[in-house]
Amino acid sequence: MLTAFAGQPAVELRAPDGATAIVLLHGAQVVSWRPAGGSEQLFLSGRARFGSGASVRGGMPVIFPQFNERGTLPRHGFARTRAWQLARAETAADDALAVLQLADDEQTRALWPHRFALELTVCVRDRRLDVELAVSNSGDSAFAFAAALHTYLRVEEVEAVRLSGLKGCRCEDSAAGRSCVEESDTLRIDGEIDRIYFGAAAPLVLAEGRRQLRIEAVNFPDVVVWNPGPERAAAMADLQATDFRRFVCVEAALVEQPVSLAAGEQWWGRQTLIV
């Protein structure tokens, strides 16, 4: 169902059991997810900027074809700041889904000289959200890309959060400027954190009090955990000073080994959140 969100065109998904999600056409960005009978699970900054060219602070930005500044493109690539097209939206007996698409044009080719097609499928039902990204090479030469679903998970107090499932993973810790292996059964967040965990095969569990959120991924081998902490948050124009306490980013990611697609080939990856 087409709607407006913060003055921007969006699609609202409402499953028969009451689960809902809202997806902006700008960036194909999921900005709200409420499981059936539950509360909002995604964080969205009250100072988020919307509109052409903006990167919206919160929800689930789509990162493609570059992660962060690991390349010559704008930070995190261009998919999150482009207008996508709604291909279809439908409600079935037990779920609701939307499919959004983005293809190359003159502006993207000026930045990244490749022909591609992206498709993002968002499906909501019961206490589950599935988001799947598909990448197709529609040109006549190969290209390589990185990708991520930059998920801002809403929490009551970030220092009360425990994230399990990363023990034994190699880690690139950008905040500390070092590499490491995660030794803890549960990760605690008590300040700025900016880590990429490589080869995270196990499902993750985010726990806060009695709430538990299971995080699964397919074909996204890496996990990014990020929170700016108080000092960096205070310097960010699109965050309120205490907003860092209300979220942690746990991102399904493809960073260490970018995927190379030959002409005509396709890749897909999926992230699933279950309350």
Phi, psi and omega per residue, in radians:
M1 nan 2.098 3.133
L2 -1.250 2.450 -3.118
T3 -2.623 -2.986 3.034
A4 -2.180 2.501 3.110
F5 -2.402 2.116 -3.077
A6 0.909 0.630 3.128
G7 1.365 0.121 -3.096
Q8 -1.967 2.551 3.084
P9 -1.109 2.422 -3.069
A10 -2.647 2.925 3.028
V11 -2.098 2.307 3.107
E12 -1.807 2.210 3.089
L13 -1.810 2.315 3.115
R14 -2.407 1.900 3.127
A15 -1.323 2.745 3.138
P16 -1.006 -0.467 -3.140
D17 -1.471 0.002 3.090
G18 1.785 -0.149 3.070
A19 -1.134 2.449 -3.100
T20 -2.367 2.752 2.995
A21 -2.629 2.636 3.055
I22 -2.177 2.281 -3.111
V23 -2.164 2.118 3.040
L24 -1.228 2.527 2.948
L25 -1.245 -0.522 3.038
H26 -1.190 1.938 3.112
G27 1.341 0.005 -3.028
A28 0.875 0.760 -2.965
Q29 -1.685 2.085 3.010
V30 -1.215 2.151 -3.105
V31 -2.026 -0.104 3.116
S32 -2.687 2.441 3.006
W33 -2.564 2.065 3.066
R34 -2.110 1.950 3.089
P35 -1.160 2.850 -3.125
A36 -0.993 2.168 3.118
G37 1.268 0.146 -3.051
G38 -2.053 -3.103 -3.107
S39 -1.789 3.067 3.140
E40 -1.028 2.311 -3.104
Q41 -1.854 -0.227 -3.100
L42 -1.931 2.510 3.089
F43 -1.578 2.414 3.018
L44 -2.397 2.148 -3.090
S45 -1.125 2.429 3.038
G46 -1.181 -0.242 3.102
R47 -1.865 0.251 -3.128
A48 -1.025 2.468 3.109
R49 -1.696 2.380 -3.113
F50 -2.137 2.779 3.053
G51 2.028 3.125 -3.055
S52 -0.989 2.231 3.092
G53 1.421 -0.132 -3.088
A54 -1.417 2.613 2.934
S55 -1.851 2.099 -2.996
V56 -1.471 2.156 -3.072
R57 -1.393 1.712 3.089
G58 2.311 -3.093 -3.137
G59 1.201 -2.285 -3.094
M60 -2.445 1.361 3.091
P61 -1.086 2.520 3.086
V62 -1.635 2.070 -3.121
I63 -1.707 2.110 3.139
F64 -2.977 2.479 -0.033
P65 -1.741 0.284 -3.098
Q66 -2.330 2.436 3.064
F67 -1.681 2.252 3.099
N68 0.905 -2.228 -3.122
E69 -1.928 0.504 -3.125
R70 -1.499 1.089 -3.119
G71 2.750 -2.942 -3.033
T72 -1.761 -0.042 -3.120
L73 -1.439 2.972 2.984
P74 -0.973 2.671 -3.090
R75 -0.906 2.246 3.137
H76 1.156 0.301 3.077
G77 1.336 -2.747 -3.003
F78 -2.158 -0.136 -3.047
A79 -1.112 -0.588 -3.069
R80 -1.307 -0.224 -3.109
T81 -1.963 0.164 -3.112
R82 -1.816 2.732 3.043
A83 -1.441 2.132 3.084
W84 -1.670 2.886 3.103
Q85 -1.902 2.402 3.057
L86 -1.412 2.026 -3.138
A87 -1.477 -0.727 3.068
R88 -2.881 2.715 3.040
A89 -2.503 2.339 -3.067
E90 -2.658 2.699 3.079
T91 -2.076 2.244 3.130
A92 -1.885 -2.911 -3.070
A93 -1.144 -0.554 -3.072
D94 -2.351 0.183 3.111
D95 -2.710 3.036 3.017
A96 -2.400 2.460 -3.112
L97 -2.494 2.755 3.046
A98 -2.394 2.549 3.085
V99 -2.141 2.147 3.122
L100 -2.053 2.612 -3.042
Q101 -2.325 2.591 3.053
L102 -2.451 2.335 3.095
A103 -2.199 2.807 3.124
D104 -1.105 2.691 3.024
D105 -2.585 -3.009 -3.083
E106 -1.050 -0.663 -3.114
Q107 -1.195 -0.752 3.128
T108 -1.200 -0.660 -3.120
R109 -1.214 -0.425 3.055
A110 -1.196 -0.492 3.097
L111 -1.580 -0.670 -2.983
W112 -2.532 1.812 -2.887
P113 -1.398 1.060 -3.111
H114 -2.411 2.620 3.041
R115 -1.679 2.296 -3.049
F116 -2.612 2.906 2.973
A117 -2.448 2.257 3.078
L118 -1.918 2.542 3.054
E119 -2.404 2.186 3.104
L120 -1.991 2.156 3.112
T121 -1.936 2.162 3.133
V122 -2.022 2.202 -3.107
C123 -2.294 2.294 -3.115
V124 -2.236 2.379 3.045
R125 -2.852 2.584 3.084
D126 0.837 -2.044 -3.123
R127 -2.006 0.588 -2.994
R128 -2.342 2.441 3.030
L129 -2.215 2.174 3.065
D130 -1.982 2.260 3.080
V131 -2.245 2.099 -3.081
E132 -2.114 2.269 3.097
L133 -1.911 2.209 3.063
A134 -2.046 2.394 -3.127
V135 -2.133 2.204 3.101
S136 -2.085 2.443 3.026
N137 -1.608 1.835 -3.109
S138 -1.728 0.185 3.122
G139 -1.730 -2.829 -3.103
D140 -2.046 0.238 3.069
S141 -2.484 2.760 -3.063
A142 -1.282 2.694 2.957
F143 -2.502 2.781 3.096
A144 -2.065 2.586 -3.099
F145 -2.595 2.751 2.923
A146 -1.962 2.851 -3.112
A147 -2.770 2.776 3.055
A148 -2.845 2.731 2.961
L149 -1.940 1.773 -2.900
H150 -1.442 1.347 -2.884
T151 -1.491 2.073 3.070
Y152 -1.606 1.856 -3.136
L153 -1.601 2.235 -3.117
R154 -1.320 2.332 3.083
V155 -2.344 2.834 3.083
E156 -1.409 -0.696 -3.139
E157 -2.665 1.985 -2.998
V158 -1.069 -0.538 -3.126
E159 -1.263 -0.234 3.098
A160 -1.586 -0.079 -3.064
V161 -1.394 2.490 3.014
R162 -2.242 2.239 -3.136
L163 -2.028 2.074 -3.124
S164 -1.993 2.737 3.095
G165 2.004 0.018 -3.081
L166 -1.880 -0.003 -3.103
K167 -1.021 2.314 3.130
G168 1.569 -0.132 3.141
C169 -1.377 2.471 2.962
R170 -1.169 2.565 -3.015
C171 -2.427 2.372 2.954
E172 -1.835 1.948 -3.054
D173 -1.767 1.691 -3.087
S174 -1.231 -0.600 -3.131
A175 -1.148 -0.648 -3.135
A176 -1.640 -0.173 -3.137
G177 1.157 0.753 -3.102
R178 -2.653 2.911 2.986
S179 -1.889 2.676 -3.087
C180 -2.780 3.106 2.955
V181 -2.096 2.264 -3.103
E182 -1.184 2.139 -3.092
E183 -1.787 -0.249 -3.031
S184 -1.561 2.513 3.014
D185 -1.192 -0.636 3.139
T186 -2.267 2.320 -3.140
L187 -1.590 2.274 3.077
R188 -1.925 2.619 -3.087
I189 -2.082 1.827 -3.092
D190 -2.152 0.418 3.116
G191 3.000 -2.909 3.120
E192 -1.021 2.375 3.061
I193 -2.432 2.358 -3.136
D194 -2.641 1.511 -3.016
R195 -2.241 2.499 2.959
I196 -1.941 2.126 3.073
Y197 -1.757 2.229 -3.053
F198 -1.746 2.412 3.077
G199 1.156 0.767 -3.134
A200 -1.485 1.651 -3.013
A201 -1.482 -0.548 -3.029
A202 -1.380 2.606 2.955
P203 -1.037 2.584 3.116
L204 -1.768 2.709 3.048
V205 -2.286 2.120 3.049
L206 -1.712 2.078 -3.097
A207 -2.067 2.405 3.046
E208 -2.559 1.829 -3.033
G209 1.101 -2.240 -3.134
R210 -1.500 -0.200 -3.135
R211 -1.386 2.353 3.033
Q212 -2.316 2.350 3.111
L213 -2.142 2.094 3.115
R214 -1.565 2.321 -3.084
I215 -2.116 2.028 -3.139
E216 -2.051 2.679 3.112
A217 -2.543 2.534 3.046
V218 -2.206 2.233 3.126
N219 1.180 0.157 2.924
F220 -1.929 1.700 -3.002
P221 -1.363 -0.254 -3.049
D222 -1.991 2.820 3.107
V223 -2.320 2.278 3.052
V224 -1.851 2.289 3.057
V225 -2.065 2.152 -3.043
W226 -2.493 2.387 2.919
N227 -2.648 2.324 -3.012
P228 -1.290 -0.280 -3.056
G229 1.258 3.004 -3.003
P230 -1.155 -0.702 -3.056
E231 -1.220 -0.847 3.140
R232 -1.173 -0.666 3.132
A233 -1.073 -0.676 -3.122
A234 -1.118 -0.405 -3.117
A235 -1.651 0.003 -3.085
M236 -1.711 2.124 -3.027
A237 -1.162 -0.466 -3.084
D238 -1.758 0.371 2.989
L239 -2.272 2.495 2.936
Q240 -1.341 2.739 -2.971
A241 -0.998 -0.604 -3.094
T242 -1.747 0.100 -3.101
D243 -1.079 -0.464 -3.114
F244 -1.039 -0.395 3.131
R245 -1.315 -0.268 -2.968
R246 -1.804 0.109 3.119
F247 -2.695 2.805 2.860
V248 -2.458 2.362 3.076
C249 -1.546 2.166 3.008
V250 -2.190 1.866 -2.909
E251 -1.946 2.215 2.910
A252 -1.232 2.189 -2.946
A253 -2.472 2.730 3.045
L254 -2.265 1.636 -2.950
V255 -2.139 -0.958 -2.963
E256 -1.106 -0.750 -3.122
Q257 -2.156 1.591 3.102
P258 -0.951 2.599 3.131
V259 -1.497 2.353 3.043
S260 -1.818 2.177 3.132
L261 -1.970 2.190 3.011
A262 -1.338 2.899 3.122
A263 -0.940 2.260 3.111
G264 1.513 -0.138 -3.116
E265 -1.493 2.826 -3.139
Q266 -2.378 2.600 3.016
W267 -2.254 2.656 3.032
W268 -2.515 2.674 3.059
G269 -2.541 2.636 -3.057
R270 -2.383 2.490 2.980
Q271 -2.093 2.374 3.133
T272 -2.173 2.269 3.076
L273 -2.008 2.277 -3.110
I274 -2.317 2.109 3.072
V275 -1.417 nan nan
